[in-house]
Amino acid sequence: MKSFIYILIMLFVGLVGFTSCDDRRKGAEIKKTGNTALDQLNVLIEKDSTDHVLYFERAKLYYENGYYDGAIEDMEKAIKIDSLQADYYHLLSDSYLDYLKSKEALLTMEKCIRTFPKRIPSLLKMSEMQLILKQYDNSLQTCSNILTINPQNAEAYFMMGMNLRSVGDIERAKTAFRKATELDPELTDAWIILGQLFEDEKNPIAIEYYDAAINVDRNNPVPWHSKAYYLQNNGQIDEALKIYQSIVLIDKNYIDAYLNSGILFMSLDSMQRAFESFDIMCKVKPQLYLSYYYRGLASEALNNLEAAKEDYNTSIKLNINFAKARKAVSDLEEKMSDKTS
């Protein structure tokens, strides 16, 4: 009965095929889940329950599919068998964190650091964990520990910049990010954040940092988007639109390019082109409530009122708390009522 209830719970949360197979009765046939990789791992673990690598591989599969209970259970088993694999602590910590168990995530990384006190990837992960949990002083101290081991570690300076930015120490943050890019010019995120910091100060040098990020990785849509958004906010609409159109050639699923293009077309009173941008959004990401809301706005501007109403209602179905769509429906119904009266 316990196993039956457990399976029902997994079905309910949409994790069919990712239930644990460890509680099978001895000698019972291993049920197939429909996931080839998982089925193979289940068979191998059944044959050898002492192989920590198999638990690690299955935990990764569970984690990727959002089944954190299974990932945590497998990683605890893996670490119990072999406690000298740093990556095991990393995955266990990530599983706890994504499962909203931040205390356990932090304790796991602290245990990892006690085991590997000078392992820089683990120290960097600890610093990141502390940053996420807003333990800024602790995170900065961890960065200092890294730089004691390796004074030329660019990622430590990057993490230092992230912490300083979070506490509002912008000038020191800039210094840290610049140092990070000096040590590793390919740190795209550092270039982008520097651009954002100068953009916040309305300093036009921001564009140079966005260009630097683009030059590092021209096929990465994020720095292109940062530059386009800067241009958009500074009245260079045509230039921004050209970049957004280029972004979707790099990544046809990059939603923000369609969204921002549509908003800009609306500002130019080009409603048909705005509608086309939002329509693509709806097709690319049909579960995104904003897509339907904006397509509804464009349809309403084009006087396609029934289509607009349908989109507003779809937006509400996808996000019942979306007040803008509710107001849009109310206003539209009033408009339609006035027309018929």
C-alpha positions as CSV (number, residue, x, y, z in Angstrom):
1,M,0.0,0.0,0.0
2,K,2.9,2.4,0.9
3,S,4.5,1.9,-2.6
4,F,1.1,2.4,-4.3
5,I,0.4,5.7,-2.5
6,Y,4.0,6.9,-3.2
7,I,3.4,6.2,-7.0
8,L,0.2,8.1,-6.9
9,I,1.9,11.1,-5.3
10,M,4.6,11.1,-8.0
11,L,1.9,10.9,-10.7
12,F,0.2,13.9,-9.2
13,V,3.2,16.2,-9.2
14,G,4.1,15.2,-12.8
15,L,7.1,13.1,-12.0
16,V,5.9,10.0,-13.7
17,G,8.9,7.8,-14.4
18,F,11.1,9.3,-11.8
19,T,10.0,7.5,-8.7
20,S,12.5,5.7,-6.6
21,C,12.9,2.0,-7.2
22,D,14.8,1.3,-4.0
23,D,11.8,0.0,-2.0
24,R,11.0,-2.9,-4.3
25,R,10.4,-6.2,-2.7
26,K,13.3,-8.5,-3.0
27,G,13.2,-10.5,-6.2
28,A,10.4,-8.3,-7.7
29,E,10.7,-7.3,-11.3
30,I,12.2,-3.8,-11.8
31,K,9.4,-1.8,-13.4
32,K,10.3,0.3,-16.4
33,T,9.7,4.0,-16.1
34,G,9.8,5.0,-19.8
35,N,13.1,6.9,-19.3
36,T,15.8,4.8,-20.9
37,A,18.7,6.3,-18.8
38,L,16.8,5.9,-15.6
39,D,15.8,2.4,-16.4
40,Q,19.4,1.4,-17.1
41,L,20.6,3.0,-13.8
42,N,17.9,1.3,-11.8
43,V,19.0,-2.1,-13.2
44,L,22.7,-1.4,-12.5
45,I,22.0,-0.2,-8.9
46,E,19.9,-3.3,-8.3
47,K,22.9,-5.4,-9.3
48,D,25.4,-3.3,-7.3
49,S,24.0,-1.1,-4.5
50,T,27.6,-0.2,-3.4
51,D,28.6,1.8,-6.5
52,H,28.5,5.5,-5.5
53,V,29.0,6.6,-9.1
54,L,25.7,5.0,-10.1
55,Y,23.9,6.9,-7.3
56,F,25.5,10.1,-8.5
57,E,24.4,9.6,-12.1
58,R,20.9,8.8,-11.0
59,A,20.8,11.8,-8.7
60,K,21.8,14.1,-11.6
61,L,18.9,12.7,-13.6
62,Y,16.5,13.2,-10.7
63,Y,17.8,16.7,-10.2
64,E,17.5,17.7,-13.8
65,N,13.8,16.6,-13.7
66,G,13.0,18.4,-10.5
67,Y,12.7,15.3,-8.3
68,Y,14.7,16.6,-5.4
69,D,13.7,14.0,-2.9
70,G,15.3,11.3,-5.1
71,A,18.4,13.4,-5.8
72,I,18.9,14.1,-2.1
73,E,18.4,10.4,-1.1
74,D,20.8,9.2,-3.8
75,M,23.5,11.8,-3.0
76,E,23.4,11.0,0.7
77,K,24.0,7.3,-0.2
78,A,26.8,8.2,-2.6
79,I,28.6,10.3,0.1
80,K,28.1,7.6,2.7
81,I,29.9,5.2,0.4
82,D,32.6,7.7,-0.7
83,S,32.9,11.0,1.1
84,L,35.9,12.2,-0.9
85,Q,34.1,13.3,-4.0
86,A,33.6,17.1,-3.9
87,D,31.1,17.1,-6.8
88,Y,28.8,14.9,-4.6
89,Y,28.5,17.7,-2.0
90,H,27.9,20.2,-4.8
91,L,25.0,18.3,-6.2
92,L,23.5,17.6,-2.8
93,S,23.8,21.3,-1.9
94,D,22.1,22.3,-5.2
95,S,19.3,19.8,-4.6
96,Y,18.7,21.1,-1.1
97,L,18.8,24.7,-2.3
98,D,16.3,24.2,-5.2
99,Y,14.1,22.3,-2.8
100,L,14.0,25.5,-0.7
101,K,16.1,23.9,2.1
102,S,18.8,26.6,2.3
103,K,20.0,25.6,5.8
104,E,20.8,22.1,4.6
105,A,22.3,23.4,1.4
106,L,24.7,25.6,3.4
107,L,25.6,22.9,5.9
108,T,26.4,20.6,3.0
109,M,28.8,23.1,1.5
110,E,30.4,23.7,4.9
111,K,31.0,20.0,5.3
112,C,32.5,20.0,1.8
113,I,34.9,22.9,2.7
114,R,36.0,21.1,5.9
115,T,36.8,18.1,3.7
116,F,38.5,20.1,0.9
117,P,39.6,23.4,2.6
118,K,41.8,24.5,-0.4
119,R,39.7,23.3,-3.3
120,I,38.9,26.5,-5.2
121,P,35.8,25.3,-7.2
122,S,34.2,24.3,-3.8
123,L,35.2,27.6,-2.2
124,L,33.7,29.5,-5.2
125,K,30.5,27.5,-4.8
126,M,30.5,28.3,-1.1
127,S,30.9,32.0,-1.9
128,E,28.0,31.8,-4.3
129,M,25.8,30.0,-1.8
130,Q,26.6,32.6,0.8
131,L,25.7,35.4,-1.7
132,I,22.4,33.8,-2.5
133,L,21.6,33.6,1.2
134,K,22.7,37.2,1.6
135,Q,25.6,36.4,3.9
136,Y,27.7,39.0,2.2
137,D,30.4,39.3,4.8
138,N,30.9,35.6,4.9
139,S,30.9,35.4,1.1
140,L,33.6,38.2,0.9
141,Q,35.7,36.3,3.5
142,T,35.4,33.2,1.3
143,C,36.6,35.2,-1.7
144,S,39.6,36.5,0.4
145,N,40.4,32.9,1.3
146,I,40.4,32.0,-2.4
147,L,42.7,34.9,-3.2
148,T,45.1,33.7,-0.5
149,I,45.4,30.4,-2.3
150,N,45.4,31.9,-5.8
151,P,45.8,35.7,-6.0
152,Q,45.0,35.6,-9.8
153,N,41.7,33.9,-9.6
154,A,39.3,36.0,-11.7
155,E,36.1,34.3,-10.5
156,A,37.0,35.3,-6.9
157,Y,37.1,38.9,-7.9
158,F,33.9,38.5,-9.8
159,M,32.2,37.1,-6.7
160,M,33.7,39.9,-4.7
161,G,32.1,42.3,-7.1
162,M,28.8,40.6,-6.8
163,N,28.8,41.0,-3.0
164,L,30.0,44.6,-3.1
165,R,27.3,45.4,-5.6
166,S,24.7,43.8,-3.4
167,V,25.6,46.0,-0.4
168,G,25.7,49.1,-2.5
169,D,29.5,49.6,-2.5
170,I,29.5,50.4,-6.2
171,E,32.9,51.9,-6.6
172,R,34.6,48.9,-5.0
173,A,32.4,46.6,-7.0
174,K,33.5,48.2,-10.2
175,T,37.2,47.8,-9.2
176,A,36.5,44.1,-8.5
177,F,34.8,43.5,-11.8
178,R,37.5,45.3,-13.7
179,K,40.1,43.2,-12.0
180,A,38.1,40.1,-12.9
181,T,38.1,41.1,-16.6
182,E,41.8,41.9,-16.5
183,L,42.6,38.4,-15.2
184,D,40.1,36.7,-17.5
185,P,38.9,38.9,-20.5
186,E,36.4,36.2,-21.4
187,L,34.2,36.7,-18.3
188,T,31.2,37.9,-20.2
189,D,29.1,38.5,-17.1
190,A,31.6,40.8,-15.6
191,W,31.6,43.0,-18.7
192,I,27.8,43.1,-18.8
193,I,27.5,44.0,-15.1
194,L,30.1,46.8,-15.5
195,G,27.9,48.1,-18.4
196,Q,24.9,48.0,-16.1
197,L,26.6,49.8,-13.3
198,F,27.7,52.7,-15.6
199,E,24.3,52.7,-17.2
200,D,22.7,53.2,-13.8
201,E,24.9,56.3,-13.5
202,K,23.8,57.4,-17.0
203,N,27.4,57.2,-18.1
204,P,27.6,56.5,-21.9
205,I,30.8,54.5,-21.3
206,A,28.3,51.6,-20.6
207,I,28.0,50.9,-24.3
208,E,31.8,50.1,-24.4
209,Y,31.4,47.4,-21.8
210,Y,28.4,45.9,-23.6
211,D,30.5,45.8,-26.8
212,A,33.4,44.2,-24.9
213,A,31.0,41.5,-23.7
214,I,29.7,41.0,-27.3
215,N,33.3,40.6,-28.6
216,V,33.9,37.8,-26.1
217,D,31.0,35.8,-27.4
218,R,29.2,37.0,-30.5
219,N,26.8,34.1,-30.5
220,N,25.6,34.8,-26.9
221,P,22.3,36.8,-27.1
222,V,22.6,38.2,-23.6
223,P,25.2,40.9,-24.2
224,W,23.4,41.8,-27.4
225,H,20.2,42.2,-25.5
226,S,22.0,44.4,-22.9
227,K,23.2,46.7,-25.6
228,A,19.8,46.8,-27.3
229,Y,18.1,47.6,-24.0
230,Y,20.6,50.4,-23.4
231,L,19.9,51.9,-26.8
232,Q,16.2,51.5,-26.3
233,N,16.3,53.4,-23.0
234,N,18.4,56.1,-24.7
235,G,16.0,56.9,-27.5
236,Q,17.9,54.9,-30.2
237,I,14.9,52.9,-31.2
238,D,15.8,51.9,-34.7
239,E,19.3,50.6,-33.6
240,A,17.7,48.7,-30.8
241,L,15.2,47.1,-33.1
242,K,17.9,46.0,-35.5
243,I,19.7,44.3,-32.6
244,Y,16.6,42.5,-31.4
245,Q,16.0,41.2,-34.9
246,S,19.6,39.9,-35.0
247,I,19.2,38.2,-31.6
248,V,16.4,36.0,-32.9
249,L,18.6,34.8,-35.7
250,I,21.1,33.7,-33.0
251,D,18.4,32.2,-30.7
252,K,14.9,31.9,-32.1
253,N,13.5,31.1,-28.6
254,Y,14.9,34.3,-27.0
255,I,11.6,35.7,-25.7
256,D,12.8,39.1,-24.5
257,A,13.8,40.0,-28.1
258,Y,10.2,39.5,-29.3
259,L,8.8,41.2,-26.2
260,N,11.0,44.3,-26.4
261,S,10.6,44.5,-30.2
262,G,6.8,44.4,-29.8
263,I,6.8,47.1,-27.1
264,L,9.0,49.3,-29.3
265,F,6.7,48.8,-32.4
266,M,3.8,49.8,-30.2
267,S,5.6,53.0,-29.2
268,L,6.1,53.7,-32.9
269,D,2.4,53.1,-33.5
270,S,3.2,50.1,-35.7
271,M,0.6,47.8,-34.2
272,Q,0.6,45.1,-36.9
273,R,4.3,44.6,-36.4
274,A,3.8,44.6,-32.7
275,F,1.1,42.0,-33.0
276,E,3.4,39.8,-35.1
277,S,6.2,40.0,-32.4
278,F,3.8,39.1,-29.6
279,D,2.2,36.4,-31.8
280,I,5.6,34.7,-32.1
281,M,6.0,34.9,-28.4
282,C,2.8,33.0,-27.9
283,K,4.0,30.3,-30.2
284,V,7.5,30.1,-28.8
285,K,6.4,30.1,-25.1
286,P,2.7,29.3,-25.0
287,Q,2.7,29.1,-21.1
288,L,3.9,32.6,-20.6
289,Y,1.0,34.8,-19.5
290,L,2.7,38.0,-20.7
291,S,2.7,36.8,-24.3
292,Y,-1.1,36.8,-24.4
293,Y,-1.5,40.0,-22.5
294,Y,0.7,41.9,-25.0
295,R,-0.8,40.2,-28.0
296,G,-4.2,41.2,-26.6
297,L,-3.0,44.9,-26.4
298,A,-2.0,44.8,-30.0
299,S,-5.2,43.1,-31.1
300,E,-7.2,45.7,-29.2
301,A,-5.3,48.5,-30.8
302,L,-6.0,46.9,-34.2
303,N,-9.7,46.8,-33.2
304,N,-9.8,43.0,-33.0
305,L,-11.7,43.2,-29.8
306,E,-12.9,39.6,-29.5
307,A,-9.4,38.3,-30.1
308,A,-8.0,40.7,-27.5
309,K,-10.6,39.6,-24.9
310,E,-9.6,36.0,-25.6
311,D,-6.0,36.7,-25.1
312,Y,-6.5,38.7,-21.9
313,N,-8.6,35.8,-20.5
314,T,-5.8,33.3,-21.5
315,S,-3.3,35.5,-19.7
316,I,-5.5,35.4,-16.5
317,K,-5.8,31.6,-16.7
318,L,-2.1,31.3,-16.8
319,N,-1.6,33.8,-14.0
320,I,-4.8,34.4,-11.9
321,N,-3.0,37.2,-10.0
322,F,-2.1,39.3,-13.0
323,A,-4.0,42.5,-12.3
324,K,-3.2,44.2,-15.6
325,A,-4.9,41.6,-17.6
326,R,-8.0,41.7,-15.3
327,K,-8.2,45.4,-15.7
328,A,-7.7,45.1,-19.5
329,V,-10.7,42.7,-19.7
330,S,-12.8,45.0,-17.6
331,D,-12.0,48.0,-19.7
332,L,-12.5,46.1,-22.9
333,E,-15.9,44.8,-21.8
334,E,-16.9,48.3,-21.0
335,K,-15.7,49.5,-24.4
336,M,-17.6,46.7,-26.2
337,S,-20.7,47.4,-24.2
338,D,-20.6,51.1,-25.1
339,K,-20.3,50.1,-28.8
340,T,-23.5,47.9,-28.7
341,S,-25.6,50.4,-26.7
